[in-house]
Amino acid sequence: MKRGALVDRNSLFAALGTLLLAGPALAALPEYTFQLQARTNMRGNSSGAYNLEPGALLSGSYTLPLTKDRRVGFTLAITPEGPPSLWYGVEGKGERIYTLPSLGEDARMGDPSLDSRGNVVFAVTGADSNADNGIYLLNVDDPKQVRVIREPLGSSYWSSLVLNEAQQFAARARVGIGNAYALYTPREGRYEVTLIATDRELDAASPYTYLYSPNLNDLGQLVAAVDLQPYSTEWFQELRVWNPDGTSHLIAESRGRNASSSIYRLASVQPALNNQGQVAFLATVRDASEKQFTALFLWDGAELKTLAQDGQGDIKALELFPPDINDQGLVVFRAFRADGLRAVWVSDGASLKPVVTEHDELPSDLGSARVDQETDSNPVFGGAPMINSRGDISFCAGLAPPKDDQEEWGSAIYVAQSSFAPPGESDGGVEPDAGTEPDGGGNAPPDAGTEPDGGTQAPDGGTGNPDPGEPGSPSGCGCQAAASAALWPWALVGLLRLARSRRAQRMSPA
């Protein structure tokens, strides 16, 4: 394990500059059609399940990762046989591909993260034996072959795990009594680990007293909120983007740090970062009378914009679930409409619209189904929606017959398919390193000495997925020219290749 640069990317970031912000612009928000991926249900319900066995159930809050080629994955917290399981599919077909072996009653499988090569990562914690905890890697072509990463040395817990298209992944790792943002990069059959940032418990010289959930883009950049001192009457927080070499730049800060800031507190849920350097995040703001609101912000590379706020326009109230953003700057989030109905929304930074709303009718394996619950107080959506480079959106919704909301049809995972054409092969992202694809084509071999054998159902209550271990607190969350648009993905790939050829440093083995 070593702190510092994995590769010399300083020239890369300098050269990209405005190029990254000159991505293709969109003329309008996409239209959507809906494709059912799976439907979970309790045992004994006559409506059964789809692409799953009855009794395989989601947790109370979760993410639904969606790749650029519409691959979907999610964790089932409860299965008919007991241990948690991984579901994986594409274009409406899928199944459970991996079930956690019996590692103890408290063993948990975290949310998965996927890439378009069929690689999947997820964290396992709470096992009876510490040797069974770690970051699990597999490929869907042979999911029984599992590799387990237990780094950095001394780690006991991994959260907010994200895999990118360059086959890097990042997490917040618990190391001893402190926490760190760890970046894992495949290199010649192994993973090099870089500690991008640490808290003061791990390194007394660190400026950060608390690290919130991070996110990762395909350039190996991390985004996260941090505390710089404990809460008193104000929050002293920053939102930063870190480069793989550990350097960082400030995106936003709370008014405790900067009296001119409109932000009272940054939300504890993950911010979102695309390959253009744009950031979407939730925060609490207060007006002159100290009345509190939740707002969704977008840093577009030049200025901070408010995309949505409680009580403004078509939004009654934002829900505290992580937003997501793609390379075209489309942002997906959850919020109540002005009429009080829950909805999943999409925004391009200038306008917004609901993608799917409570009481909408969607196609299902049982025919037309209504997004509904048996009581108005129960939320109809579950977890955090996610968006891919095309603008497709994954989401989970409770279903019922169109004319009987008292009949339970379970919870259904959908992909709202965008009307936009697929992006180019480069997808505005990163061509993975030549020669760094781990383990011969993406199939991860078993870790030595590890041979894993091959909540209730309701969508969440709208309280979000608070950052694990979040300190106690008061309420609160939380167009470019056509020529440039056509040129920039290929220029990006060329710059990346140039940067690779000029690597000045290799890290030592962990």
C-alpha positions in Angstrom: 0.0 0.0 0.0 1.4 3.4 -0.9 0.1 6.9 -1.0 0.8 8.9 -4.2 0.3 8.8 -7.9 -0.5 5.6 -9.7 0.3 7.2 -13.0 1.4 10.6 -14.1 -1.9 12.2 -15.1 -1.2 15.8 -14.3 -0.6 16.5 -18.0 -3.8 14.6 -18.8 -6.0 16.7 -16.6 -4.4 19.9 -17.8 -4.8 18.9 -21.4 -8.4 17.9 -21.0 -9.4 21.2 -19.5 -12.3 22.6 -21.4 -12.3 19.6 -23.7 -14.0 17.4 -21.1 -16.6 20.1 -20.7 -17.3 20.2 -24.4 -19.2 17.0 -24.5 -22.1 16.5 -26.8 -25.2 18.5 -25.8 -28.7 17.3 -25.9 -31.5 19.1 -27.6 -34.3 17.9 -25.3 -35.0 15.4 -22.5 -35.5 11.8 -23.8 -38.8 10.0 -24.0 -39.0 6.7 -22.2 -40.4 3.2 -22.7 -40.4 0.7 -19.8 -38.9 -2.8 -19.7 -39.4 -5.1 -16.7 -36.2 -6.8 -15.5 -37.4 -8.7 -12.4 -40.2 -8.7 -9.9 -39.8 -9.8 -6.3 -42.7 -10.9 -4.1 -43.4 -12.5 -0.7 -44.0 -16.2 -0.5 -47.7 -17.1 -0.6 -48.8 -14.2 -2.7 -50.8 -15.5 -5.6 -49.2 -13.1 -8.0 -45.8 -14.8 -7.7 -42.5 -13.3 -8.9 -40.7 -12.8 -12.2 -37.2 -13.8 -13.1 -36.9 -14.7 -9.4 -38.3 -17.2 -6.8 -41.0 -15.9 -4.4 -39.3 -15.1 -1.1 -36.2 -13.5 -2.6 -36.5 -9.9 -1.3 -34.7 -6.6 -1.6 -33.3 -4.7 1.4 -34.9 -1.5 2.6 -32.6 0.8 0.6 -30.3 0.0 -2.3 -28.8 1.0 -5.6 -29.6 -0.4 -9.0 -26.4 -0.1 -11.1 -27.0 0.2 -14.8 -24.2 -0.1 -17.5 -24.0 1.6 -20.8 -25.3 -1.6 -22.5 -28.2 -1.9 -20.1 -26.8 -4.6 -17.7 -28.5 -4.5 -14.3 -27.5 -5.9 -11.0 -28.8 -5.8 -7.4 -28.5 -7.6 -4.1 -31.3 -9.7 -2.6 -31.0 -9.3 1.2 -33.2 -12.3 1.8 -33.5 -15.5 -0.3 -35.5 -18.7 0.1 -32.4 -20.5 1.3 -31.4 -17.7 3.6 -28.1 -16.0 2.6 -28.0 -12.9 0.4 -27.7 -13.3 -3.3 -26.7 -11.4 -6.4 -29.1 -10.9 -9.4 -27.8 -10.0 -12.8 -29.5 -9.5 -16.1 -29.9 -7.5 -19.3 -32.8 -6.6 -21.6 -35.4 -8.1 -19.4 -33.7 -11.5 -18.8 -31.7 -12.4 -15.8 -31.3 -14.6 -12.7 -29.5 -15.0 -9.5 -25.9 -15.8 -10.4 -24.2 -15.9 -6.9 -25.3 -16.7 -3.4 -23.1 -15.9 -0.5 -22.0 -19.1 1.3 -22.9 -19.6 5.0 -20.5 -17.2 6.6 -22.5 -16.5 9.7 -25.8 -15.0 10.7 -24.6 -11.4 10.4 -22.8 -11.8 7.1 -24.0 -9.1 4.6 -23.5 -8.5 0.9 -23.3 -4.9 -0.1 -24.7 -3.3 -3.2 -23.0 -4.5 -6.4 -21.3 -2.3 -8.9 -20.9 -3.4 -12.6 -19.0 -2.7 -15.8 -19.9 -3.5 -19.4 -17.4 -6.4 -19.5 -19.5 -8.5 -17.1 -17.3 -7.7 -14.0 -19.1 -7.3 -10.7 -17.8 -6.2 -7.3 -19.5 -6.1 -3.9 -18.4 -6.0 -0.3 -19.0 -8.7 2.2 -18.9 -7.7 5.9 -20.1 -9.2 9.2 -18.8 -12.7 8.6 -17.9 -14.8 11.6 -14.4 -15.1 10.3 -12.6 -11.9 9.4 -10.9 -13.8 6.6 -14.3 -14.0 4.8 -14.8 -10.3 4.8 -13.6 -8.3 1.9 -14.3 -7.0 -1.6 -15.5 -9.8 -3.8 -14.9 -9.7 -7.5 -16.4 -12.0 -10.1 -17.3 -12.1 -13.8 -20.7 -13.2 -15.0 -19.2 -15.7 -17.5 -18.0 -17.8 -14.6 -19.5 -16.4 -11.3 -18.2 -19.3 -9.2 -14.7 -18.0 -9.7 -14.4 -15.4 -7.0 -11.5 -13.2 -6.0 -11.4 -11.5 -2.6 -9.5 -8.3 -1.9 -8.9 -7.5 1.8 -6.8 -4.4 1.4 -5.7 -1.9 2.6 -3.8 -3.8 5.3 -5.9 -3.7 8.5 -9.2 -3.1 6.8 -12.4 -4.5 8.3 -15.2 -2.8 6.4 -15.8 -1.4 2.9 -18.8 0.7 1.9 -19.9 2.8 -1.2 -18.1 0.4 -3.5 -18.0 1.7 -7.1 -16.5 0.0 -10.2 -15.7 2.0 -13.4 -15.2 1.1 -17.0 -11.4 1.2 -16.6 -11.8 -1.7 -14.2 -10.8 0.4 -11.2 -12.9 0.4 -8.1 -13.1 2.7 -5.1 -14.5 2.4 -1.6 -14.5 4.0 1.8 -12.5 1.5 3.8 -12.4 1.2 7.6 -8.8 0.8 8.5 -8.1 0.3 12.2 -10.1 3.0 14.0 -10.1 5.4 11.0 -11.4 5.6 7.5 -9.9 6.2 4.1 -10.9 6.6 0.5 -9.2 3.7 -1.3 -8.7 3.4 -5.1 -7.9 0.0 -6.5 -6.3 -0.2 -9.9 -5.6 -3.4 -11.9 -1.9 -3.8 -12.7 -0.3 -6.9 -14.1 -2.7 -9.4 -12.5 -3.0 -7.6 -9.1 -4.6 -4.5 -7.6 -2.6 -1.6 -6.6 -4.2 0.3 -3.7 -3.9 4.1 -3.2 -5.2 5.9 -0.2 -6.7 9.0 -1.8 -7.7 10.7 1.5 -7.9 9.7 5.1 -9.6 11.0 8.2 -7.9 12.3 11.3 -8.4 9.0 13.2 -6.2 7.3 10.7 -3.7 10.2 10.1 -3.4 12.9 12.7 -2.2 15.3 10.0 -5.4 14.9 7.9 -7.7 18.0 7.7 -10.8 15.8 7.7 -12.7 14.7 10.7 -15.2 12.6 8.8 -15.4 11.1 5.3 -18.8 10.6 3.7 -19.7 8.2 0.9 -17.6 8.6 -2.2 -18.3 8.1 -5.9 -16.0 7.3 -8.8 -15.9 8.2 -12.5 -14.0 6.4 -15.4 -11.0 8.7 -15.0 -10.3 7.3 -11.5 -11.5 10.6 -9.9 -13.4 10.4 -6.6 -16.0 12.9 -5.3 -17.2 13.1 -1.7 -18.2 15.4 1.1 -16.0 15.7 4.1 -16.2 17.3 7.6 -13.3 19.5 8.6 -14.4 19.8 12.2 -17.2 18.5 14.4 -20.7 20.1 14.1 -21.5 22.9 16.5 -24.0 25.5 15.4 -22.7 25.2 11.9 -21.4 22.5 9.6 -17.8 22.8 8.4 -17.9 20.8 5.2 -16.4 20.7 1.8 -17.3 18.8 -1.4 -14.2 17.8 -3.3 -13.0 15.9 -6.4 -9.8 14.0 -5.9 -7.5 12.9 -8.8 -5.8 9.5 -8.7 -2.6 11.2 -7.5 -4.3 12.5 -4.4 -4.6 16.1 -5.5 -8.0 17.6 -5.3 -10.1 20.7 -6.1 -13.0 22.2 -4.2 -16.6 22.0 -5.7 -18.7 23.5 -2.9 -18.5 24.3 0.8 -20.9 24.9 3.7 -21.5 28.4 5.1 -19.6 27.3 8.2 -16.5 27.3 6.0 -17.6 30.2 3.8 -20.2 32.7 5.0 -21.2 33.6 1.4 -22.3 30.0 0.7 -26.0 29.2 0.5 -25.3 25.6 1.7 -26.0 24.9 5.4 -25.1 21.3 5.2 -24.0 18.8 2.5 -26.1 15.6 2.3 -24.6 12.4 3.7 -25.7 10.4 0.6 -23.3 10.0 -2.4 -22.8 12.8 -4.8 -22.5 11.9 -8.5 -19.5 12.6 -10.8 -19.3 12.2 -14.6 -16.3 12.0 -16.9 -16.8 15.7 -17.8 -16.1 16.8 -14.2 -19.7 17.7 -13.6 -21.1 16.9 -10.1 -24.7 16.5 -8.9 -25.3 16.5 -5.2 -28.0 17.2 -2.5 -27.6 19.7 0.3 -29.6 21.6 2.9 -30.0 25.3 2.4 -31.4 28.0 4.7 -33.1 31.2 3.8 -32.8 34.6 5.6 -35.3 33.4 8.2 -33.3 30.2 8.8 -36.1 28.1 7.2 -34.6 24.9 5.9 -34.9 23.4 2.4 -33.3 20.5 0.5 -31.8 21.4 -2.9 -30.3 19.5 -5.7 -27.2 21.2 -7.1 -25.2 20.8 -10.3 -21.6 21.9 -10.7 -21.3 22.2 -14.5 -17.6 22.9 -14.5 -18.0 26.7 -14.5 -20.8 27.5 -12.0 -23.0 26.0 -9.3 -26.7 25.7 -10.4 -29.8 24.7 -8.5 -31.6 22.0 -10.4 -34.5 21.5 -8.0 -35.5 22.7 -4.5 -38.2 21.9 -2.0 -41.3 24.0 -2.8 -40.1 25.4 -6.1 -41.8 24.8 -9.4 -43.0 21.2 -10.0 -41.1 19.9 -6.9 -42.8 19.7 -3.5 -39.9 17.9 -1.7 -36.8 16.1 -2.7 -36.2 12.7 -1.3 -32.8 11.9 0.3 -31.4 9.4 -2.1 -28.3 9.7 -4.1 -28.7 11.5 -7.5 -26.9 10.2 -10.6 -25.4 11.9 -13.6 -24.3 10.7 -17.1 -21.7 12.2 -19.4 -24.3 14.2 -21.3 -25.2 16.0 -18.0 -28.6 14.3 -17.5 -29.3 14.0 -13.8 -31.8 11.5 -12.2 -33.2 11.9 -8.8 -36.3 11.2 -6.6 -38.7 13.8 -5.4 -42.4 14.5 -4.7 -44.3 16.3 -7.3 -46.2 19.5 -6.4 -49.4 17.4 -6.1 -47.7 15.2 -3.5 -47.1 12.1 -5.6 -43.7 10.5 -5.6 -41.8 10.4 -8.9 -38.4 9.6 -10.4 -37.2 12.7 -12.3 -34.6 13.6 -15.0 -33.1 17.0 -15.6 -30.6 18.3 -18.3 -29.7 21.3 -16.2 -32.2 23.6 -17.8 -35.5 21.7 -17.5 -36.8 18.7 -15.7 -39.6 16.2 -16.0 -40.9 13.1 -14.2 -39.9 9.8 -15.8 -42.3 7.7 -13.8 -44.9 8.8 -11.2 -46.9 7.1 -8.5 -50.2 5.7 -10.0 -48.7 5.4 -13.5 -49.4 2.2 -15.3 -46.4 0.2 -16.5 -46.1 -3.1 -18.6 -45.4 -6.2 -16.5 -45.5 -10.0 -16.7 -49.0 -9.8 -15.3 -50.2 -7.3 -17.8 -50.7 -3.6 -17.1 -49.7 -2.8 -13.5 -50.1 0.3 -11.5 -47.3 1.9 -9.5 -49.0 1.8 -6.1 -49.1 0.6 -2.5 -51.9 -0.6 -0.3 -51.7 2.6 1.9 -50.8 6.1 0.8 -48.1 6.4 3.5 -46.1 3.6 2.0 -43.6 4.7 -0.6 -44.0 3.3 -4.1 -40.3 3.6 -5.1 -37.4 1.9 -3.6 -33.7 2.8 -3.4 -31.8 5.1 -5.7 -32.4 5.3 -9.4 -29.4 5.3 -11.7 -28.7 6.5 -15.3 -26.3 5.3 -18.0 -24.6 7.1 -20.8 -27.6 6.7 -23.1 -30.0 8.2 -20.6 -31.6 4.9 -19.6 -32.8 4.9 -16.0 -33.1 2.0 -13.6 -35.6 2.1 -10.8 -37.7 0.0 -8.5 -41.4 0.4 -7.9 -44.2 -1.3 -6.0 -46.9 -2.8 -8.2 -50.6 -3.5 -7.9 -53.4 -4.4 -10.3 -54.7 -1.2 -12.0 -58.0 -1.3 -10.2 -57.1 -2.8 -6.8 -54.3 -1.3 -4.8 -55.0 -3.7 -2.0 -53.5 -6.7 -3.9 -49.8 -7.0 -3.6 -47.8 -7.6 -6.8 -44.5 -7.1 -5.2 -41.6 -4.8 -6.1 -40.4 -4.6 -9.7 -37.1 -3.5 -11.1 -37.4 -1.6 -14.4 -35.2 0.0 -17.0 -36.7 3.1 -18.5 -35.2 3.0 -22.0 -34.2 6.3 -23.4 -35.2 7.4 -26.9 -31.7 8.7 -27.5 -29.4 6.7 -29.8 -26.5 4.9 -28.1 -23.3 6.9 -27.7 -20.2 6.0 -29.6 -17.9 3.2 -28.5 -15.8 5.5 -26.5 -18.9 6.7 -24.7 -17.1 9.8 -23.6 -15.3 7.7 -21.1 -12.0 5.9 -20.7 -10.6 3.1 -22.8 -9.4 0.6 -20.3 -5.6 0.2 -20.0 -4.1 -2.3 -22.4 -2.8 -5.2 -20.5 -4.5 -4.3 -17.2 -7.6 -6.4 -17.7 -7.4 -8.7 -14.7 -7.3 -12.4 -14.8 -7.5 -13.2 -18.5 -10.5 -11.5 -20.0 -12.2 -10.3 -16.9 -12.8 -13.7 -15.1 -11.3 -13.3 -11.7 -9.6 -16.4 -10.3 -10.4 -17.5 -6.8 -8.5 -15.9 -4.0 -6.0 -18.3 -2.4 -7.7 -20.0 0.5 -11.2 -18.8 -0.4 -13.7 -21.0 -2.1 -17.2 -19.5 -1.8 -19.7 -22.1 -3.2 -21.6 -21.6 -6.0 -36.0 -7.1 4.9 -38.7 -6.9 4.2 -39.8 -6.3 0.7 -41.3 -2.8 0.9 -39.8 0.0 -1.1 -38.0 2.3 1.3 -39.6 4.9 3.5 -38.2 7.9 1.7 -35.5 8.5 4.3 -32.7 7.6 2.0 -29.6 5.6 2.7 -27.8 7.6 5.4 -24.1 7.4 5.4 -23.1 4.5 7.7 -21.7 5.9 10.9 -22.9 9.4 10.2 -22.4 11.7 13.2 -25.5 12.7 15.1 -27.0 15.8 13.7 -30.1 18.0 13.6 -32.5 17.4 10.8 -31.4 18.2 7.2 -30.1 16.2 4.3 -29.3 17.0 3.7 -23.9 23.3 -26.1 -20.8 23.2 -27.8 -20.2 23.3 -31.5 -21.0 20.1 -33.4 -17.4 19.7 -34.5 -16.2 19.8 -30.9 -18.9 17.3 -29.9 -17.8 14.9 -32.5 -14.1 15.3 -31.8 -13.8 15.2 -28.1 -14.2 11.4 -27.3 -11.5 10.5 -29.7 -9.2 13.2 -28.5 -9.8 12.0 -24.9 -8.7 8.5 -25.9 -5.6 9.9 -27.5 -4.7 11.9 -24.5 -5.2 8.9 -22.2 -2.9 6.8 -24.4 -0.3 9.6 -24.3 -0.6 9.8 -20.5 -0.1 6.1 -20.2 3.0 6.2 -22.4 4.5 8.9 -20.0 3.9 7.2 -16.7 6.6 8.3 -14.4 5.9 6.1 -11.5 4.6 2.6 -10.6 3.5 1.8 -7.1 5.1 -0.9 -5.1 3.1 -4.1 -4.3 0.6 -3.7 -1.5 
